[in-house]
């Protein structure tokens, strides 16, 4: 089931990584959305509300940016 705003082709993963696509700042929201199978836009809205209402949200976002590893580069496929 592909929900509008969900990361295309994303299945819940065992390890949380920040993707190299579908990111706005650092890919933290996209990492949570992909890992748990949540709607990406909903995660972004909730994150923005938490950051606006509390200053702790910004610190948590920065900590997640540092802690969550970035996804490896994809190997290009050579076409024949």
N, CA, C and O atoms as a GROMACS GRO file, in nm:
protein
  320
    1UNK      N    1   0.085  -0.118   0.000
    1UNK     CA    2   0.000   0.000   0.000
    1UNK      C    3   0.088   0.123   0.000
    1UNK      O    4   0.170   0.140   0.091
    2UNK      N    5   0.074   0.208  -0.100
    2UNK     CA    6   0.153   0.329  -0.110
    2UNK      C    7   0.068   0.448  -0.070
    2UNK      O    8  -0.024   0.486  -0.143
    3UNK      N    9   0.097   0.508   0.042
    3UNK     CA   10   0.023   0.622   0.093
    3UNK      C   11   0.084   0.748   0.034
    3UNK      O   12   0.206   0.757   0.017
    4UNK      N   13   0.000   0.846   0.002
    4UNK     CA   14   0.050   0.972  -0.052
    4UNK      C   15   0.148   1.034   0.047
    4UNK      O   16   0.116   1.048   0.165
    5UNK      N   17   0.264   1.071   0.000
    5UNK     CA   18   0.365   1.132   0.085
    5UNK      C   19   0.461   1.031   0.146
    5UNK      O   20   0.562   1.069   0.204
    6UNK      N   21   0.431   0.903   0.132
    6UNK     CA   22   0.521   0.800   0.184
    6UNK      C   23   0.643   0.791   0.093
    6UNK      O   24   0.638   0.829  -0.024
    7UNK      N   25   0.750   0.742   0.147
    7UNK     CA   26   0.872   0.727   0.068
    7UNK      C   27   0.848   0.616  -0.034
    7UNK      O   28   0.819   0.503   0.005
    8UNK      N   29   0.860   0.647  -0.165
    8UNK     CA   30   0.830   0.546  -0.268
    8UNK      C   31   0.920   0.424  -0.257
    8UNK      O   32   1.042   0.437  -0.244
    9UNK      N   33   0.859   0.307  -0.261
    9UNK     CA   34   0.934   0.183  -0.260
    9UNK      C   35   1.000   0.150  -0.128
    9UNK      O   36   1.079   0.056  -0.120
   10UNK      N   37   0.968   0.225  -0.023
   10UNK     CA   38   1.033   0.203   0.106
   10UNK      C   39   0.957   0.098   0.186
   10UNK      O   40   0.835   0.106   0.202
   11UNK      N   41   1.030   0.003   0.235
   11UNK     CA   42   0.975  -0.098   0.324
   11UNK      C   43   1.038  -0.074   0.461
   11UNK      O   44   1.150  -0.024   0.469
   12UNK      N   45   0.968  -0.109   0.569
   12UNK     CA   46   1.030  -0.095   0.700
   12UNK      C   47   1.163  -0.171   0.704
   12UNK      O   48   1.171  -0.286   0.661
   13UNK      N   49   1.266  -0.106   0.755
   13UNK     CA   50   1.400  -0.163   0.754
   13UNK      C   51   1.443  -0.201   0.895
   13UNK      O   52   1.387  -0.152   0.993
   14UNK      N   53   1.542  -0.290   0.904
   14UNK     CA   54   1.590  -0.332   1.035
   14UNK      C   55   1.686  -0.230   1.094
   14UNK      O   56   1.691  -0.212   1.216
   15UNK      N   57   1.764  -0.163   1.010
   15UNK     CA   58   1.858  -0.062   1.058
   15UNK      C   59   1.814   0.074   1.007
   15UNK      O   60   1.782   0.090   0.889
   16UNK      N   61   1.812   0.172   1.096
   16UNK     CA   62   1.771   0.307   1.056
   16UNK      C   63   1.890   0.379   0.994
   16UNK      O   64   1.996   0.391   1.057
   17UNK      N   65   1.873   0.427   0.871
   17UNK     CA   66   1.975   0.505   0.802
   17UNK      C   67   1.906   0.627   0.739
   17UNK      O   68   1.789   0.623   0.703
   18UNK      N   69   1.984   0.734   0.727
   18UNK     CA   70   1.932   0.854   0.661
   18UNK      C   71   1.949   0.839   0.511
   18UNK      O   72   2.062   0.828   0.462
   19UNK      N   73   1.839   0.837   0.435
   19UNK     CA   74   1.849   0.816   0.290
   19UNK      C   75   1.913   0.936   0.220
   19UNK      O   76   1.915   1.047   0.273
   20UNK      N   77   1.964   0.911   0.103
   20UNK     CA   78   2.026   1.019   0.025
   20UNK      C   79   1.924   1.090  -0.064
   20UNK      O   80   1.957   1.193  -0.124
   21UNK      N   81   1.803   1.037  -0.075
   21UNK     CA   82   1.696   1.102  -0.152
   21UNK      C   83   1.579   1.127  -0.057
   21UNK      O   84   1.575   1.072   0.053
   22UNK      N   85   1.486   1.211  -0.101
   22UNK     CA   86   1.368   1.246  -0.020
   22UNK      C   87   1.405   1.312   0.112
   22UNK      O   88   1.340   1.288   0.213
   23UNK      N   89   1.508   1.394   0.113
   23UNK     CA   90   1.547   1.462   0.235
   23UNK      C   91   1.532   1.612   0.214
   23UNK      O   92   1.550   1.663   0.104
   24UNK      N   93   1.500   1.681   0.323
   24UNK     CA   94   1.489   1.827   0.315
   24UNK      C   95   1.613   1.890   0.377
   24UNK      O   96   1.676   1.977   0.316
   25UNK      N   97   1.649   1.850   0.498
   25UNK     CA   98   1.767   1.905   0.563
   25UNK      C   99   1.873   1.796   0.577
   25UNK      O  100   1.975   1.799   0.509
   26UNK      N  101   1.847   1.700   0.665
   26UNK     CA  102   1.947   1.596   0.689
   26UNK      C  103   1.894   1.455   0.666
   26UNK      O  104   1.970   1.359   0.672
   27UNK      N  105   1.765   1.442   0.640
   27UNK     CA  106   1.708   1.310   0.617
   27UNK      C  107   1.663   1.238   0.743
   27UNK      O  108   1.634   1.118   0.739
   28UNK      N  109   1.657   1.310   0.856
   28UNK     CA  110   1.617   1.246   0.982
   28UNK      C  111   1.470   1.203   0.975
   28UNK      O  112   1.438   1.091   1.014
   29UNK      N  113   1.383   1.289   0.928
   29UNK     CA  114   1.240   1.254   0.918
   29UNK      C  115   1.221   1.139   0.819
   29UNK      O  116   1.140   1.049   0.843
   30UNK      N  117   1.294   1.142   0.709
   30UNK     CA  118   1.284   1.034   0.611
   30UNK      C  119   1.334   0.902   0.670
   30UNK      O  120   1.281   0.796   0.637
   31UNK      N  121   1.435   0.908   0.756
   31UNK     CA  122   1.486   0.787   0.819
   31UNK      C  123   1.380   0.725   0.911
   31UNK      O  124   1.360   0.604   0.908
   32UNK      N  125   1.314   0.808   0.991
   32UNK     CA  126   1.209   0.757   1.078
   32UNK      C  127   1.091   0.703   0.996
   32UNK      O  128   1.036   0.598   1.029
   33UNK      N  129   1.053   0.775   0.890
   33UNK     CA  130   0.941   0.731   0.807
   33UNK      C  131   0.971   0.597   0.740
   33UNK      O  132   0.885   0.510   0.735
   34UNK      N  133   1.092   0.582   0.688
   34UNK     CA  134   1.129   0.457   0.622
   34UNK      C  135   1.140   0.342   0.722
   34UNK      O  136   1.096   0.231   0.695
   35UNK      N  137   1.200   0.369   0.836
   35UNK     CA  138   1.224   0.263   0.935
   35UNK      C  139   1.093   0.207   0.991
   35UNK      O  140   1.080   0.086   1.009
   36UNK      N  141   0.998   0.294   1.020
   36UNK     CA  142   0.873   0.250   1.082
   36UNK      C  143   0.758   0.235   0.983
   36UNK      O  144   0.650   0.190   1.022
   37UNK      N  145   0.777   0.272   0.856
   37UNK     CA  146   0.673   0.261   0.755
   37UNK      C  147   0.566   0.369   0.769
   37UNK      O  148   0.451   0.347   0.731
   38UNK      N  149   0.603   0.485   0.823
   38UNK     CA  150   0.509   0.595   0.844
   38UNK      C  151   0.505   0.685   0.721
   38UNK      O  152   0.591   0.676   0.633
   39UNK      N  153   0.405   0.772   0.716
   39UNK     CA  154   0.392   0.871   0.611
   39UNK      C  155   0.497   0.980   0.632
   39UNK      O  156   0.505   1.037   0.741
   40UNK      N  157   0.576   1.010   0.531
   40UNK     CA  158   0.685   1.106   0.543
   40UNK      C  159   0.634   1.246   0.575
   40UNK      O  160   0.691   1.315   0.660
   41UNK      N  161   0.527   1.289   0.509
   41UNK     CA  162   0.476   1.424   0.535
   41UNK      C  163   0.424   1.438   0.678
   41UNK      O  164   0.441   1.543   0.740
   42UNK      N  165   0.361   1.335   0.729
   42UNK     CA  166   0.312   1.339   0.866
   42UNK      C  167   0.428   1.349   0.965
   42UNK      O  168   0.419   1.424   1.062
   43UNK      N  169   0.535   1.276   0.942
   43UNK     CA  170   0.653   1.283   1.029
   43UNK      C  171   0.712   1.423   1.025
   43UNK      O  172   0.752   1.476   1.129
   44UNK      N  173   0.719   1.482   0.907
   44UNK     CA  174   0.774   1.618   0.895
   44UNK      C  175   0.688   1.720   0.968
   44UNK      O  176   0.741   1.810   1.034
   45UNK      N  177   0.556   1.708   0.957
   45UNK     CA  178   0.466   1.801   1.024
   45UNK      C  179   0.478   1.788   1.176
   45UNK      O  180   0.487   1.888   1.247
   46UNK      N  181   0.478   1.664   1.224
   46UNK     CA  182   0.490   1.642   1.369
   46UNK      C  183   0.624   1.695   1.420
   46UNK      O  184   0.630   1.757   1.526
   47UNK      N  185   0.731   1.672   1.346
   47UNK     CA  186   0.862   1.722   1.385
   47UNK      C  187   0.864   1.874   1.390
   47UNK      O  188   0.918   1.932   1.484
   48UNK      N  189   0.806   1.940   1.290
   48UNK     CA  190   0.802   2.086   1.287
   48UNK      C  191   0.723   2.141   1.405
   48UNK      O  192   0.764   2.239   1.467
   49UNK      N  193   0.610   2.078   1.437
   49UNK     CA  194   0.528   2.124   1.550
   49UNK      C  195   0.606   2.109   1.681
   49UNK      O  196   0.604   2.199   1.764
   50UNK      N  197   0.673   1.995   1.698
   50UNK     CA  198   0.750   1.974   1.821
   50UNK      C  199   0.865   2.074   1.832
   50UNK      O  200   0.893   2.125   1.941
   51UNK      N  201   0.931   2.103   1.721
   51UNK     CA  202   1.041   2.200   1.723
   51UNK      C  203   0.988   2.340   1.755
   51UNK      O  204   1.052   2.414   1.830
   52UNK      N  205   0.872   2.378   1.699
   52UNK     CA  206   0.817   2.511   1.723
   52UNK      C  207   0.768   2.525   1.867
   52UNK      O  208   0.789   2.629   1.930
   53UNK      N  209   0.702   2.422   1.920
   53UNK     CA  210   0.644   2.431   2.054
   53UNK      C  211   0.747   2.413   2.165
   53UNK      O  212   0.731   2.469   2.274
   54UNK      N  213   0.851   2.336   2.139
   54UNK     CA  214   0.955   2.315   2.240
   54UNK      C  215   1.092   2.332   2.175
   54UNK      O  216   1.110   2.297   2.059
   55UNK      N  217   1.184   2.385   2.247
   55UNK     CA  218   1.320   2.396   2.194
   55UNK      C  219   1.392   2.263   2.195
   55UNK      O  220   1.494   2.247   2.128
   56UNK      N  221   1.339   2.168   2.271
   56UNK     CA  222   1.402   2.036   2.283
   56UNK      C  223   1.397   1.961   2.150
   56UNK      O  224   1.485   1.882   2.119
   57UNK      N  225   1.292   1.987   2.071
   57UNK     CA  226   1.278   1.919   1.943
   57UNK      C  227   1.396   1.946   1.850
   57UNK      O  228   1.441   1.856   1.779
   58UNK      N  229   1.445   2.069   1.851
   58UNK     CA  230   1.560   2.103   1.765
   58UNK      C  231   1.685   2.030   1.811
   58UNK      O  232   1.764   1.983   1.729
   59UNK      N  233   1.704   2.021   1.942
   59UNK     CA  234   1.821   1.950   1.994
   59UNK      C  235   1.811   1.800   1.962
   59UNK      O  236   1.911   1.737   1.929
   60UNK      N  237   1.691   1.744   1.972
   60UNK     CA  238   1.671   1.603   1.939
   60UNK      C  239   1.697   1.578   1.791
   60UNK      O  240   1.756   1.476   1.755
   61UNK      N  241   1.655   1.671   1.705
   61UNK     CA  242   1.677   1.657   1.561
   61UNK      C  243   1.828   1.658   1.531
   61UNK      O  244   1.876   1.575   1.453
   62UNK      N  245   1.899   1.751   1.592
   62UNK     CA  246   2.044   1.759   1.569
   62UNK      C  247   2.114   1.634   1.621
   62UNK      O  248   2.206   1.584   1.557
   63UNK      N  249   2.071   1.584   1.737
   63UNK     CA  250   2.130   1.462   1.791
   63UNK      C  251   2.104   1.344   1.697
   63UNK      O  252   2.194   1.263   1.673
   64UNK      N  253   1.982   1.333   1.644
   64UNK     CA  254   1.950   1.225   1.551
   64UNK      C  255   2.032   1.239   1.423
   64UNK      O  256   2.072   1.139   1.365
   65UNK      N  257   2.056   1.362   1.379
   65UNK     CA  258   2.137   1.389   1.260
   65UNK      C  259   2.278   1.332   1.278
   65UNK      O  260   2.336   1.276   1.185
   66UNK      N  261   2.331   1.347   1.398
   66UNK     CA  262   2.466   1.300   1.427
   66UNK      C  263   2.469   1.149   1.449
   66UNK      O  264   2.562   1.082   1.405
   67UNK      N  265   2.367   1.095   1.516
   67UNK     CA  266   2.368   0.954   1.557
   67UNK      C  267   2.330   0.859   1.444
   67UNK      O  268   2.393   0.754   1.427
   68UNK      N  269   2.227   0.893   1.366
   68UNK     CA  270   2.178   0.802   1.262
   68UNK      C  271   2.275   0.806   1.143
   68UNK      O  272   2.302   0.913   1.089
   69UNK      N  273   2.328   0.690   1.101
   69UNK     CA  274   2.423   0.690   0.990
   69UNK      C  275   2.355   0.717   0.856
   69UNK      O  276   2.236   0.691   0.838
   70UNK      N  277   2.432   0.770   0.763
   70UNK     CA  278   2.381   0.798   0.630
   70UNK      C  279   2.385   0.670   0.546
   70UNK      O  280   2.475   0.588   0.560
   71UNK      N  281   2.287   0.655   0.458
   71UNK     CA  282   2.280   0.538   0.372
   71UNK      C  283   2.400   0.537   0.277
   71UNK      O  284   2.447   0.643   0.236
   72UNK      N  285   2.450   0.418   0.243
   72UNK     CA  286   2.562   0.412   0.150
   72UNK      C  287   2.519   0.454   0.010
   72UNK      O  288   2.401   0.449  -0.025
   73UNK      N  289   2.616   0.496  -0.068
   73UNK     CA  290   2.587   0.532  -0.206
   73UNK      C  291   2.545   0.408  -0.283
   73UNK      O  292   2.595   0.298  -0.260
   74UNK      N  293   2.451   0.428  -0.376
   74UNK     CA  294   2.411   0.318  -0.463
   74UNK      C  295   2.514   0.298  -0.572
   74UNK      O  296   2.572   0.394  -0.622
   75UNK      N  297   2.536   0.174  -0.608
   75UNK     CA  298   2.632   0.143  -0.714
   75UNK      C  299   2.558   0.157  -0.848
   75UNK      O  300   2.454   0.094  -0.868
   76UNK      N  301   2.610   0.239  -0.939
   76UNK     CA  302   2.542   0.255  -1.067
   76UNK      C  303   2.544   0.125  -1.148
   76UNK      O  304   2.641   0.051  -1.148
   77UNK      N  305   2.433   0.101  -1.216
   77UNK     CA  306   2.421  -0.019  -1.300
   77UNK      C  307   2.464   0.018  -1.441
   77UNK      O  308   2.416   0.115  -1.499
   78UNK      N  309   2.556  -0.061  -1.496
   78UNK     CA  310   2.605  -0.035  -1.631
   78UNK      C  311   2.510  -0.099  -1.730
   78UNK      O  312   2.488  -0.220  -1.726
   79UNK      N  313   2.455  -0.017  -1.819
   79UNK     CA  314   2.362  -0.071  -1.919
   79UNK      C  315   2.439  -0.121  -2.040
   79UNK      O  316   2.546  -0.069  -2.074
   80UNK      N  317   2.384  -0.221  -2.104
   80UNK     CA  318   2.451  -0.281  -2.219
   80UNK      C  319   2.418  -0.208  -2.346
   80UNK      O  320   2.466  -0.246  -2.453
   0.00000   0.00000   0.00000
